[in-house]
Amino acid sequence: MHERDAGLAKLDRRSLWCVGGFYLVISAMMHLVWEFAHMPLYGVWKTGSSGEIAYNGLHCTIGDVMIAAASLLTAILVTGRGRWPAERWSVVTVSAVVLSIGYTVFSEWHNVFVSKAWAYSELMPLVPGTGIGLSPFLQWLVIPTLGLWLTGRRLKDRT
C-alpha cells in the first residue's frame, strides 16, 4: 500500500464526508471563476443585462456543483469498490472526469442545438467535429482533475 493510502485507510466515515465536502467547496470556487471568465463566449454576454449575466453565472455554478457531486458519487460507487479514498484514488478521479465530460457534451449539445436554451457567441472555440464548445469541455477536464488533486494533497497533509 502506498504511504498516502496507508494514512488514508485510518479515516473514519465522518472524515470521508469531509473529503467530499472539501472537494465540492474547492470545485464550487473554481467553477464560479470559470463560469464568469468564459461568459463572453456565450450569447448572453451581448444580449443579457448585468442581472441576467450574474444570474446565469450563479445558476450555472450551482448546476456545476450538482454535476461534480453526482459524478464523484457515481465514480466512487462504480469504481471505488468501497475502498476510496484509501485506495483507487486515480481510478475514481478518471471516472469522475469522464462522467463529467460525458454529461457536459450531452448537456451542451441538448441546450445549444435541441432546446436552444443558450447559444455560443462567435468567440467560442469548438471541439473539432462536434459543434460543442471547447471552454465547457475544458472546464470539466481541468476542474475535477485539479479539485481532486488538491483534495488528495490536503488529505496527505492531514494524515
DSSP file (Angstrom, degrees, kcal/mol; ACC not computed):
  #  RESIDUE AA STRUCTURE BP1 BP2  ACC     N-H-->O    O-->H-N    N-H-->O    O-->H-N    TCO  KAPPA ALPHA  PHI   PSI    X-CA   Y-CA   Z-CA
    1    1 A M              0   0    0      0, 0.0     5,-0.1     0, 0.0    86,-0.1   0.000 360.0 360.0 360.0 135.0    0.0    0.0    0.0
    2    2 A H     >  -     0   0    0      1,-0.1     4,-2.2     3,-0.0     5,-0.2  -0.282 360.0-113.4 -61.9 150.1    1.3    3.5   -0.9
    3    3 A E  H  > S+     0   0    0      1,-0.2     4,-1.8     2,-0.2     5,-0.2   0.895 118.0  48.7 -55.4 -45.1    2.3    5.7    2.0
    4    4 A R  H  > S+     0   0    0      1,-0.2     4,-2.2     2,-0.2    -1,-0.2   0.915 110.7  51.7 -61.1 -42.0   -0.6    8.1    1.3
    5    5 A D  H  > S+     0   0    0      1,-0.2     4,-1.8     2,-0.2    -2,-0.2   0.862 104.7  55.9 -64.6 -36.3   -3.0    5.3    1.1
    6    6 A A  H  < S+     0   0    0     -4,-2.2     4,-0.4     1,-0.2    -1,-0.2   0.914 110.4  45.4 -62.3 -42.7   -1.9    3.8    4.4
    7    7 A G  H >< S+     0   0    0     -4,-1.8     3,-1.2     1,-0.2    -2,-0.2   0.887 111.5  52.3 -66.7 -39.2   -2.7    7.2    6.1
    8    8 A L  H >< S+     0   0    0     -4,-2.2     3,-2.0     1,-0.3    78,-0.2   0.797  94.8  70.4 -68.0 -28.1   -6.0    7.5    4.3
    9    9 A A  T 3< S+     0   0    0     -4,-1.8    -1,-0.3     1,-0.3    -2,-0.2   0.729  90.9  62.8 -61.7 -20.5   -7.0    4.0    5.5
   10   10 A K  T <  S+     0   0    0     -3,-1.2    -1,-0.3    -4,-0.4    -2,-0.2   0.555  77.8 115.1 -81.0  -8.4   -7.3    5.4    9.0
   11   11 A L    <   -     0   0    0     -3,-2.0     2,-0.1    -4,-0.2    75,-0.1  -0.366  57.2-143.8 -66.8 138.7  -10.1    7.8    8.0
   12   12 A D     >  -     0   0    0     -2,-0.1     4,-1.7     1,-0.1     3,-0.2  -0.417  33.1 -93.2 -92.1 176.7  -13.5    7.3    9.6
   13   13 A R  H  > S+     0   0    0      1,-0.2     4,-1.7     2,-0.2     5,-0.2   0.875 125.2  54.7 -59.9 -39.9  -16.8    7.8    7.9
   14   14 A R  H  > S+     0   0    0      1,-0.2     4,-1.5     2,-0.2    -1,-0.2   0.909 107.7  50.3 -60.9 -41.1  -17.1   11.4    9.2
   15   15 A S  H  > S+     0   0    0      1,-0.2     4,-1.8     2,-0.2    -1,-0.2   0.855 104.3  58.5 -65.1 -34.3  -13.8   12.2    7.6
   16   16 A L  H  X S+     0   0    0     -4,-1.7     4,-1.8     1,-0.2    -1,-0.2   0.886 103.9  51.2 -64.0 -37.7  -14.9   10.7    4.3
   17   17 A W  H  X S+     0   0    0     -4,-1.7     4,-2.6     1,-0.2    -1,-0.2   0.865 106.9  55.0 -64.4 -34.8  -17.8   13.1    4.2
   18   18 A C  H  X S+     0   0    0     -4,-1.5     4,-2.9     2,-0.2    -2,-0.2   0.868 103.5  55.3 -65.6 -35.9  -15.2   15.9    4.8
   19   19 A V  H  X S+     0   0    0     -4,-1.8     4,-2.3     2,-0.2    -2,-0.2   0.959 112.4  41.6 -59.5 -51.9  -13.2   14.7    1.8
   20   20 A G  H  X S+     0   0    0     -4,-1.8     4,-2.4     1,-0.2    -2,-0.2   0.892 114.9  51.9 -63.5 -40.2  -16.3   15.0   -0.5
   21   21 A G  H  X S+     0   0    0     -4,-2.6     4,-2.3     2,-0.2    -2,-0.2   0.910 109.2  48.9 -63.3 -43.2  -17.2   18.3    1.1
   22   22 A F  H  X S+     0   0    0     -4,-2.9     4,-2.7     1,-0.2     5,-0.3   0.934 111.3  50.7 -62.1 -45.0  -13.8   19.8    0.6
   23   23 A Y  H  X S+     0   0    0     -4,-2.3     4,-2.6    -5,-0.2    -2,-0.2   0.921 111.1  48.2 -58.7 -44.2  -13.8   18.7   -3.0
   24   24 A L  H  X S+     0   0    0     -4,-2.4     4,-2.5     2,-0.2    -1,-0.2   0.869 112.0  48.9 -68.1 -35.4  -17.2   20.3   -3.6
   25   25 A V  H  X S+     0   0    0     -4,-2.3     4,-2.1     2,-0.2    -2,-0.2   0.947 115.3  43.0 -66.9 -48.1  -16.2   23.6   -1.9
   26   26 A I  H  X S+     0   0    0     -4,-2.7     4,-2.0     1,-0.2    -2,-0.2   0.890 115.3  51.0 -65.5 -37.8  -13.0   23.8   -3.9
   27   27 A S  H  X S+     0   0    0     -4,-2.6     4,-2.9    -5,-0.3     5,-0.2   0.920 108.0  52.1 -63.7 -44.6  -14.9   22.7   -7.0
   28   28 A A  H  X S+     0   0    0     -4,-2.5     4,-2.4     1,-0.2    -2,-0.2   0.906 109.4  49.5 -59.9 -42.9  -17.6   25.4   -6.5
   29   29 A M  H  X S+     0   0    0     -4,-2.1     4,-1.8     2,-0.2    -1,-0.2   0.921 113.8  45.1 -63.6 -43.3  -15.0   28.1   -6.2
   30   30 A M  H  X S+     0   0    0     -4,-2.0     4,-2.6     1,-0.2    -2,-0.2   0.906 113.5  49.7 -68.3 -40.6  -13.2   27.1   -9.4
   31   31 A H  H  X S+     0   0    0     -4,-2.9     4,-3.2     2,-0.2     5,-0.2   0.889 107.7  54.7 -64.7 -38.9  -16.5   26.7  -11.3
   32   32 A L  H  X S+     0   0    0     -4,-2.4     4,-1.8    -5,-0.2     5,-0.2   0.936 111.7  43.8 -59.6 -47.0  -17.7   30.1  -10.2
   33   33 A V  H  X S+     0   0    0     -4,-1.8     4,-2.3     1,-0.2    -2,-0.2   0.935 115.6  48.5 -62.7 -46.5  -14.5   31.7  -11.5
   34   34 A W  H  X S+     0   0    0     -4,-2.6     4,-2.6     1,-0.2    -2,-0.2   0.922 107.8  54.7 -61.9 -45.1  -14.6   29.7  -14.7
   35   35 A E  H  < S+     0   0    0     -4,-3.2     4,-0.3     1,-0.2    -1,-0.2   0.914 114.5  39.2 -57.6 -44.6  -18.3   30.5  -15.4
   36   36 A F  H >< S+     0   0    0     -4,-1.8     3,-0.5    -5,-0.2    -1,-0.2   0.838 113.5  55.7 -76.3 -30.6  -17.8   34.2  -15.2
   37   37 A A  H 3< S+     0   0    0     -4,-2.3    -2,-0.2     1,-0.2    -1,-0.2   0.874 114.2  38.8 -67.9 -36.2  -14.4   34.0  -17.1
   38   38 A H  T >< S+     0   0    0     -4,-2.6     3,-1.9     1,-0.2    -1,-0.2   0.353  83.8 104.7 -98.1   9.2  -16.0   32.3  -20.1
   39   39 A M  G X  S+     0   0    0     -3,-0.5     3,-2.1    -4,-0.3     6,-0.5   0.849  71.6  63.8 -56.4 -36.7  -19.3   34.2  -20.1
   40   40 A P  G 3  S+     0   0    0      0, 0.0    83,-0.3     0, 0.0    -1,-0.3   0.671  91.8  67.0 -63.2 -12.2  -18.1   36.3  -23.1
   41   41 A L  G <  S+     0   0    0     -3,-1.9    80,-2.6    82,-0.1     2,-0.3   0.469  94.6  71.7 -84.5  -1.3  -18.1   33.0  -25.1
   42   42 A Y  B X  S-A  120   0A   0     -3,-2.1     3,-1.5    78,-0.3     4,-0.4  -0.841  88.1-119.5-115.8 153.3  -21.9   32.8  -24.7
   43   43 A G  T >> S+     0   0    0     76,-3.0     4,-2.0    -2,-0.3     3,-1.4   0.787 105.9  71.2 -60.1 -31.4  -24.6   34.9  -26.4
   44   44 A V  H 3> S+     0   0    0     75,-0.4     4,-2.5     1,-0.3    -1,-0.3   0.758  84.8  70.3 -60.1 -23.9  -26.0   36.2  -23.1
   45   45 A W  H <4 S+     0   0    0     -3,-1.5    -1,-0.3    -6,-0.5    -2,-0.2   0.879 111.2  29.6 -60.7 -37.7  -22.8   38.3  -22.8
   46   46 A K  H <4 S+     0   0    0     -3,-1.4    -2,-0.2    -4,-0.4    -1,-0.2   0.817 131.3  34.5 -89.3 -34.9  -24.0   40.5  -25.7
   47   47 A T  H  < S+     0   0    0     -4,-2.0    -3,-0.2     2,-0.1    -2,-0.2   0.683 101.4  82.6 -98.9 -18.9  -27.8   40.2  -25.3
   48   48 A G  S  < S-     0   0    0     -4,-2.5     2,-0.1    -5,-0.3     0, 0.0  -0.477  72.8-118.8 -92.1 157.9  -28.3   40.0  -21.5
   49   49 A S     >  -     0   0    0     -2,-0.2     4,-2.5     1,-0.1     5,-0.2  -0.324  39.1 -99.1 -78.0 170.3  -28.5   42.6  -18.8
   50   50 A S  H  > S+     0   0    0      1,-0.2     4,-2.5     2,-0.2     5,-0.2   0.897 126.9  51.7 -58.2 -40.1  -26.0   42.7  -15.9
   51   51 A G  H  > S+     0   0    0      2,-0.2     4,-2.8     1,-0.2    -1,-0.2   0.900 109.1  48.8 -64.5 -41.6  -28.5   40.9  -13.8
   52   52 A E  H  > S+     0   0    0      2,-0.2     4,-2.7     1,-0.2    -2,-0.2   0.893 111.8  49.5 -66.1 -39.0  -29.1   38.2  -16.4
   53   53 A I  H  X S+     0   0    0     -4,-2.5     4,-2.4     2,-0.2    -2,-0.2   0.935 113.2  46.1 -64.5 -46.1  -25.4   37.6  -16.8
   54   54 A A  H  X S+     0   0    0     -4,-2.5     4,-2.4     2,-0.2     5,-0.2   0.922 113.1  50.2 -62.5 -44.5  -24.9   37.4  -13.0
   55   55 A Y  H  X S+     0   0    0     -4,-2.8     4,-3.3     1,-0.2     5,-0.3   0.938 110.8  49.2 -58.8 -47.7  -27.9   35.1  -12.7
   56   56 A N  H  X S+     0   0    0     -4,-2.7     4,-2.8     1,-0.2     5,-0.2   0.916 111.0  49.8 -59.7 -43.8  -26.6   32.8  -15.4
   57   57 A G  H  X S+     0   0    0     -4,-2.4     4,-1.7     2,-0.2    -1,-0.2   0.918 116.7  40.4 -62.1 -43.9  -23.2   32.6  -13.8
   58   58 A L  H  X S+     0   0    0     -4,-2.4     4,-2.2     2,-0.2    -2,-0.2   0.904 115.6  51.0 -71.9 -41.4  -24.6   31.7  -10.4
   59   59 A H  H  X S+     0   0    0     -4,-3.3     4,-2.1    -5,-0.2    -2,-0.2   0.925 112.3  46.6 -60.1 -46.2  -27.2   29.4  -11.8
   60   60 A C  H  X S+     0   0    0     -4,-2.8     4,-2.6    -5,-0.3    -1,-0.2   0.862 109.2  54.9 -67.0 -35.3  -24.6   27.5  -13.9
   61   61 A T  H  X S+     0   0    0     -4,-1.7     4,-2.2    -5,-0.2    -1,-0.2   0.911 107.2  49.9 -64.7 -41.3  -22.2   27.3  -10.9
   62   62 A I  H  X S+     0   0    0     -4,-2.2     4,-1.9     1,-0.2    -2,-0.2   0.930 112.0  48.3 -61.9 -44.1  -24.9   25.7   -8.8
   63   63 A G  H  X S+     0   0    0     -4,-2.1     4,-2.5     1,-0.2    -2,-0.2   0.892 108.5  55.0 -60.8 -39.4  -25.5   23.2  -11.6
   64   64 A D  H  X S+     0   0    0     -4,-2.6     4,-2.9     1,-0.2    -2,-0.2   0.902 106.4  50.1 -60.8 -41.9  -21.8   22.6  -11.9
   65   65 A V  H  X S+     0   0    0     -4,-2.2     4,-2.6     2,-0.2    -1,-0.2   0.890 110.5  50.4 -64.9 -38.3  -21.6   21.7   -8.2
   66   66 A M  H  X S+     0   0    0     -4,-1.9     4,-2.6     2,-0.2    -2,-0.2   0.911 111.9  47.2 -65.0 -41.9  -24.5   19.3   -8.7
   67   67 A I  H  X S+     0   0    0     -4,-2.5     4,-2.8     2,-0.2     5,-0.2   0.926 112.4  50.3 -63.3 -44.8  -22.7   17.7  -11.7
   68   68 A A  H  X S+     0   0    0     -4,-2.9     4,-2.4     2,-0.2     5,-0.2   0.919 113.0  45.9 -60.4 -44.9  -19.5   17.5   -9.7
   69   69 A A  H  X S+     0   0    0     -4,-2.6     4,-2.7     2,-0.2     5,-0.2   0.940 115.2  45.6 -64.8 -47.4  -21.3   15.8   -6.7
   70   70 A A  H  X S+     0   0    0     -4,-2.6     4,-2.4     1,-0.2     5,-0.2   0.898 114.4  48.5 -64.2 -40.4  -23.2   13.3   -8.9
   71   71 A S  H  X S+     0   0    0     -4,-2.8     4,-2.5    -5,-0.2    -1,-0.2   0.921 114.1  45.2 -66.8 -43.8  -20.1   12.4  -11.0
   72   72 A L  H  X S+     0   0    0     -4,-2.4     4,-2.7    -5,-0.2    -2,-0.2   0.939 114.5  48.1 -66.3 -45.6  -17.9   11.9   -7.9
   73   73 A L  H  X S+     0   0    0     -4,-2.7     4,-2.6    -5,-0.2     5,-0.2   0.923 113.6  47.1 -61.4 -44.4  -20.5    9.9   -6.1
   74   74 A T  H  X S+     0   0    0     -4,-2.4     4,-2.7    -5,-0.2     5,-0.3   0.923 112.4  49.9 -62.4 -43.7  -21.2    7.7   -9.2
   75   75 A A  H  X>S+     0   0    0     -4,-2.5     4,-2.7    -5,-0.2     5,-0.8   0.902 111.8  48.4 -61.9 -40.8  -17.5    7.2   -9.7
   76   76 A I  H  X5S+     0   0    0     -4,-2.7     4,-1.4     3,-0.2     6,-0.5   0.938 114.9  44.6 -64.1 -46.5  -17.0    6.2   -6.1
   77   77 A L  H  <5S+     0   0    0     -4,-2.6     4,-0.2    -5,-0.2    -2,-0.2   0.879 122.5  36.1 -66.6 -38.5  -19.9    3.7   -6.2
   78   78 A V  H  <5S+     0   0    0     -4,-2.7    -2,-0.2    -5,-0.2    -3,-0.2   0.891 136.8  13.7 -85.0 -40.9  -18.9    2.2   -9.5
   79   79 A T  H  <5S+     0   0    0     -4,-2.7    -3,-0.2    -5,-0.3    -2,-0.2   0.574 110.3  73.9-115.0 -11.4  -15.1    2.2   -9.4
   80   80 A G  S ><<S-     0   0    0     -4,-1.4     3,-2.4    -5,-0.8     4,-0.2   0.764  74.2-157.4 -76.0 -24.1  -14.2    2.9   -5.7
   81   81 A R  T 3   -     0   0    0     -5,-0.5    -4,-0.1     1,-0.3    -3,-0.1   0.797  64.8 -64.9  51.9  34.4  -15.2   -0.6   -4.6
   82   82 A G  T 3  S+     0   0    0     -6,-0.5    -1,-0.3     1,-0.1    -5,-0.1   0.561 127.0  91.9  72.0   7.2  -15.7    0.6   -1.1
   83   83 A R    <>  +     0   0    0     -3,-2.4     4,-2.6    -7,-0.2     3,-0.3   0.417  58.8 144.3-114.2   0.3  -12.0    1.4   -0.7
   84   84 A W  T  4  +     0   0    0      1,-0.3     4,-0.1     2,-0.2    -4,-0.1  -0.653  62.4  17.9 -82.9 140.3  -12.0    5.0   -1.8
   85   85 A P  T  4 S+     0   0    0      0, 0.0    -1,-0.3     0, 0.0     4,-0.2  -0.993 125.8  53.4 -92.0  -3.0  -10.3    7.3   -0.7
   86   86 A A  T  4 S+     0   0    0     -3,-0.3     2,-0.3   -78,-0.2    -2,-0.2   0.855 126.0  10.1 -62.0 -32.5   -7.7    4.9    0.9
   87   87 A E  S  < S+     0   0    0     -4,-2.6    -4,-0.1    -7,-0.1    -1,-0.0  -0.902 116.2  36.9-138.0 166.3   -7.3    3.2   -2.5
   88   88 A R     >  +     0   0    0     -2,-0.3     4,-2.4    -4,-0.1     5,-0.2   0.738  62.5 146.5  65.0  27.2   -8.4    3.6   -6.1
   89   89 A W  H  > S+     0   0    0     -4,-0.2     4,-2.4     1,-0.2     5,-0.1   0.936  72.7  44.7 -58.4 -48.9   -7.9    7.4   -6.0
   90   90 A S  H  > S+     0   0    0      2,-0.2     4,-2.7     1,-0.2     5,-0.2   0.894 112.5  51.0 -65.7 -40.6   -6.7    7.6   -9.6
   91   91 A V  H  > S+     0   0    0      1,-0.2     4,-2.3     2,-0.2    -1,-0.2   0.921 112.8  45.7 -64.2 -43.4   -9.4    5.3  -10.9
   92   92 A V  H  X S+     0   0    0     -4,-2.4     4,-2.8     2,-0.2    -2,-0.2   0.905 112.6  51.6 -65.8 -41.2  -12.2    7.3   -9.2
   93   93 A T  H  X S+     0   0    0     -4,-2.4     4,-2.4    -5,-0.2    -2,-0.2   0.951 112.1  44.8 -60.8 -50.3  -10.7   10.6  -10.4
   94   94 A V  H  X S+     0   0    0     -4,-2.7     4,-2.6     1,-0.2    -1,-0.2   0.912 114.4  50.1 -61.1 -42.2  -10.5    9.4  -14.0
   95   95 A S  H  X S+     0   0    0     -4,-2.3     4,-2.7    -5,-0.2    -1,-0.2   0.918 110.4  49.3 -62.8 -43.9  -14.1    8.0  -13.8
   96   96 A A  H  X S+     0   0    0     -4,-2.8     4,-2.3     2,-0.2    -1,-0.2   0.897 112.6  48.1 -62.8 -40.6  -15.4   11.3  -12.3
   97   97 A V  H  X S+     0   0    0     -4,-2.4     4,-2.7     2,-0.2     5,-0.2   0.929 112.4  48.2 -65.6 -45.5  -13.8   13.3  -15.0
   98   98 A V  H  X S+     0   0    0     -4,-2.6     4,-2.6     1,-0.2    -2,-0.2   0.918 113.0  48.0 -62.5 -43.8  -15.1   11.0  -17.8
   99   99 A L  H  X S+     0   0    0     -4,-2.7     4,-2.5     2,-0.2    -1,-0.2   0.919 112.6  49.4 -62.5 -43.0  -18.6   11.1  -16.3
  100  100 A S  H  X S+     0   0    0     -4,-2.3     4,-2.4    -5,-0.2    -2,-0.2   0.922 113.1  45.6 -62.3 -45.7  -18.5   14.9  -16.0
  101  101 A I  H  X S+     0   0    0     -4,-2.7     4,-2.8    39,-0.3     5,-0.2   0.914 111.6  53.1 -65.1 -42.6  -17.3   15.4  -19.6
  102  102 A G  H  X S+     0   0    0     -4,-2.6     4,-2.0    -5,-0.2    -2,-0.2   0.925 111.6  45.0 -58.7 -45.5  -19.9   12.9  -20.9
  103  103 A Y  H  X S+     0   0    0     -4,-2.5     4,-3.2     1,-0.2    -1,-0.2   0.916 112.8  51.8 -64.3 -41.8  -22.7   14.8  -19.2
  104  104 A T  H  X S+     0   0    0     -4,-2.4     4,-3.1     2,-0.2     5,-0.3   0.908 107.6  51.0 -63.1 -43.2  -21.3   18.1  -20.4
  105  105 A V  H  X S+     0   0    0     -4,-2.8     4,-2.2     2,-0.2    -1,-0.2   0.937 114.7  44.2 -60.0 -46.5  -21.1   17.0  -24.0
  106  106 A F  H  X S+     0   0    0     -4,-2.0     4,-3.0    -5,-0.2    -2,-0.2   0.946 115.5  47.8 -61.7 -48.0  -24.7   15.9  -23.8
  107  107 A S  H  X S+     0   0    0     -4,-3.2     4,-3.0     2,-0.2     5,-0.3   0.910 112.7  47.4 -62.4 -44.9  -25.9   19.0  -22.0
  108  108 A E  H  X S+     0   0    0     -4,-3.1     4,-2.4     2,-0.2     5,-0.4   0.939 114.5  47.4 -62.0 -46.7  -24.1   21.4  -24.3
  109  109 A W  H  X>S+     0   0    0     -4,-2.2     4,-2.4    -5,-0.3     5,-0.9   0.944 116.3  44.0 -59.1 -49.3  -25.5   19.6  -27.4
  110  110 A H  I  X>S+     0   0    0     -4,-3.0     5,-2.9     1,-0.2     4,-1.1   0.931 118.3  42.4 -64.1 -46.3  -29.0   19.5  -26.0
  111  111 A N  I  <5S+     0   0    0     -4,-3.0     7,-1.6    -5,-0.2     6,-1.3   0.789 122.7  37.2 -76.0 -27.3  -29.1   23.1  -24.8
  112  112 A V  I  <5S+     0   0    0     -4,-2.4    -2,-0.2    -5,-0.3    -3,-0.2   0.892 132.4  20.7 -87.7 -44.3  -27.4   24.6  -27.8
  113  113 A F  I  <5S+     0   0    0     -4,-2.4    -3,-0.2    -5,-0.4    -2,-0.2   0.787 130.4  30.9-101.1 -31.0  -28.9   22.5  -30.6
  114  114 A V  I  <<S+     0   0    0     -4,-1.1    -3,-0.2    -5,-0.9    -4,-0.1   0.924 133.5  17.2 -95.7 -64.5  -32.1   20.9  -29.4
  115  115 A S  S   <S-     0   0    0     -5,-2.9    -4,-0.2     3,-0.0    -3,-0.1   0.669  85.5-143.1 -85.1 -15.7  -33.8   23.2  -26.8
  116  116 A K        +     0   0    0     -6,-0.7    -4,-0.2     1,-0.1    -5,-0.1   0.863  45.8 151.1  54.8  38.9  -31.8   26.3  -27.8
  117  117 A A        +     0   0    0     -6,-1.3     2,-0.3    -7,-0.2    -5,-0.2   0.772  69.7   6.3 -70.6 -27.2  -31.7   27.3  -24.1
  118  118 A W        -     0   0    0     -7,-1.6     2,-0.3   -10,-0.1    -1,-0.1  -0.965  68.7-146.7-149.2 166.6  -28.4   29.1  -24.7
  119  119 A A        -     0   0    0     -2,-0.3   -76,-3.0    -3,-0.1   -75,-0.4  -0.964  17.7-120.0-136.1 150.8  -26.2   30.0  -27.6
  120  120 A Y  B     -A   42   0A   0     -2,-0.3   -78,-0.3   -78,-0.3     2,-0.1  -0.596  27.1-127.8 -82.8 149.9  -22.4   30.4  -28.2
  121  121 A S    >   -     0   0    0    -80,-2.6     3,-1.5    -2,-0.2   -78,-0.1  -0.436  34.6 -98.4 -84.4 172.6  -21.0   33.7  -29.3
  122  122 A E  T 3  S+     0   0    0      1,-0.3   -81,-0.1    -2,-0.1    -1,-0.1   0.632 121.7  66.3 -66.7 -11.6  -18.7   33.8  -32.3
  123  123 A L  T 3  S+     0   0    0    -83,-0.3    -1,-0.3     2,-0.1   -82,-0.1   0.655  73.6 106.5 -83.1 -16.6  -15.8   33.8  -29.8
  124  124 A M    <   -     0   0    0     -3,-1.5     2,-0.2   -83,-0.3    -4,-0.1  -0.497  65.3-141.9 -70.0 117.4  -16.5   30.3  -28.6
  125  125 A P        -     0   0    0      0, 0.0     9,-3.4     0, 0.0    10,-0.5  -0.534  21.1-138.3 -72.2 148.4  -13.9   27.8  -29.9
  126  126 A L  B     -B  133   0B   0      7,-0.3     7,-0.2    -2,-0.2     3,-0.0  -0.819  15.6-110.0-112.4 148.4  -15.4   24.4  -30.8
  127  127 A V    >>  -     0   0    0      5,-3.3     3,-2.1    -2,-0.3     4,-1.0  -0.655  57.9 -98.2 -69.0 122.3  -14.3   20.9  -30.2
  128  128 A P  T 34 S+     0   0    0      0, 0.0    -1,-0.1     0, 0.0     4,-0.0  -0.119 101.1   5.5 -51.6 133.1  -13.5   19.8  -33.8
  129  129 A G  T 34 S+     0   0    0      1,-0.1    -2,-0.0    -3,-0.0     0, 0.0   0.461 120.0  72.6  78.4   1.8  -16.2   17.8  -35.5
  130  130 A T  T <4 S-     0   0    0     -3,-2.1     3,-0.1     2,-0.2    -1,-0.1   0.710  82.8-136.3-118.5 -29.3  -18.7   18.2  -32.6
  131  131 A G     <  +     0   0    0     -4,-1.0     2,-0.3     1,-0.3     3,-0.0   0.481  62.9 132.8  77.5   2.4  -20.1   21.8  -32.5
  132  132 A I        -     0   0    0     -5,-0.5    -5,-3.3     1,-0.1    -1,-0.3  -0.679  66.3-101.6 -88.9 139.7  -19.6   21.6  -28.8
  133  133 A G  B  >  -B  126   0B   0     -2,-0.3     4,-1.2    -7,-0.2    -7,-0.3  -0.330  19.4-146.3 -62.0 135.8  -17.9   24.5  -27.0
  134  134 A L  H  > S+     0   0    0     -9,-3.4     4,-3.0     1,-0.2     5,-0.3   0.860  93.4  62.0 -70.1 -36.2  -14.2   23.9  -26.1
  135  135 A S  H  > S+     0   0    0    -10,-0.5     4,-2.5     1,-0.2    -1,-0.2   0.934 106.1  42.2 -61.3 -49.4  -14.5   26.0  -22.9
  136  136 A P  H  > S+     0   0    0      0, 0.0     4,-1.7     0, 0.0    -1,-0.2   0.878 114.3  53.8 -65.7 -33.4  -17.1   23.9  -21.1
  137  137 A F  H  X S+     0   0    0     -4,-1.2     4,-0.7     1,-0.2    -2,-0.2   0.950 112.5  42.7 -61.3 -48.6  -15.3   20.7  -22.3
  138  138 A L  H >X S+     0   0    0     -4,-3.0     4,-3.3     1,-0.2     3,-0.6   0.856 106.9  63.0 -66.2 -34.8  -12.0   22.0  -20.8
  139  139 A Q  H 3X S+     0   0    0     -4,-2.5     4,-2.1    -5,-0.3    -1,-0.2   0.912 107.2  43.0 -54.1 -43.7  -13.8   23.2  -17.7
  140  140 A W  H 3< S+     0   0    0     -4,-1.7   -39,-0.3    -3,-0.2    -1,-0.3   0.558 115.4  48.9 -86.9  -6.9  -14.8   19.6  -16.9
  141  141 A L  H <X S+     0   0    0     -4,-0.7     4,-0.7    -3,-0.6    -2,-0.2   0.842 120.4  34.4 -86.2 -45.1  -11.4   18.2  -17.8
  142  142 A V  H  X S+     0   0    0     -4,-3.3     4,-3.0     3,-0.1     5,-0.3   0.946 114.4  50.4 -79.0 -51.6   -9.5   20.8  -15.7
  143  143 A I  H  X S+     0   0    0     -4,-2.1     4,-3.3    -5,-0.4     5,-0.2   0.919 112.5  42.3 -66.0 -48.8  -11.6   21.5  -12.6
  144  144 A P  H  > S+     0   0    0      0, 0.0     4,-2.6     0, 0.0     5,-0.3   0.916 117.5  49.1 -63.5 -38.0  -12.4   17.9  -11.4
  145  145 A T  H  X S+     0   0    0     -4,-0.7     4,-1.9     2,-0.2    -2,-0.2   0.960 117.8  39.2 -62.8 -50.5   -8.8   16.9  -12.1
  146  146 A L  H  X S+     0   0    0     -4,-3.0     4,-2.8     2,-0.2     5,-0.2   0.909 115.7  52.7 -66.2 -42.7   -7.4   19.8  -10.2
  147  147 A G  H  X S+     0   0    0     -4,-3.3     4,-2.1    -5,-0.3    -2,-0.2   0.906 112.4  43.7 -61.3 -43.5  -10.0   19.7   -7.5
  148  148 A L  H  X S+     0   0    0     -4,-2.6     4,-2.5    -5,-0.2    -1,-0.2   0.841 112.6  53.2 -72.4 -32.2   -9.4   16.1   -6.7
  149  149 A W  H  X S+     0   0    0     -4,-1.9     4,-2.4    -5,-0.3    -2,-0.2   0.945 111.2  45.9 -64.1 -47.0   -5.7   16.6   -6.8
  150  150 A L  H  X S+     0   0    0     -4,-2.8     4,-2.3     2,-0.2    -2,-0.2   0.886 112.5  51.5 -63.0 -38.4   -5.9   19.4   -4.3
  151  151 A T  H  X S+     0   0    0     -4,-2.1     4,-2.3    -5,-0.2    -1,-0.2   0.922 110.3  48.4 -63.4 -44.5   -8.2   17.3   -2.2
  152  152 A G  H  X S+     0   0    0     -4,-2.5     4,-2.4     2,-0.2    -2,-0.2   0.888 110.5  51.3 -62.5 -39.9   -5.8   14.4   -2.2
  153  153 A R  H  X S+     0   0    0     -4,-2.4     4,-2.2     2,-0.2    -1,-0.2   0.908 109.5  50.5 -62.9 -42.2   -2.9   16.8   -1.3
  154  154 A R  H  X S+     0   0    0     -4,-2.3     4,-1.3     1,-0.2    -2,-0.2   0.909 111.1  48.4 -64.0 -41.4   -4.9   18.1    1.6
  155  155 A L  H  X S+     0   0    0     -4,-2.3     4,-1.4     1,-0.2     3,-0.3   0.917 109.6  52.3 -63.5 -42.7   -5.6   14.6    2.8
  156  156 A K  H  < S+     0   0    0     -4,-2.4     3,-0.4     1,-0.2    -1,-0.2   0.904 109.4  49.9 -60.4 -41.1   -2.0   13.7    2.5
  157  157 A D  H  < S+     0   0    0     -4,-2.2    -1,-0.2     1,-0.2    -2,-0.2   0.778 111.9  48.9 -68.8 -25.9   -1.0   16.7    4.6
  158  158 A R  H  <        0   0    0     -4,-1.3    -1,-0.2    -3,-0.3    -2,-0.2   0.657 360.0 360.0 -88.5 -17.3   -3.6   15.8    7.3
  159  159 A T     <        0   0    0     -4,-1.4    -1,-0.2    -3,-0.4    -2,-0.2   0.441 360.0 360.0-101.1 360.0   -2.6   12.1    7.7
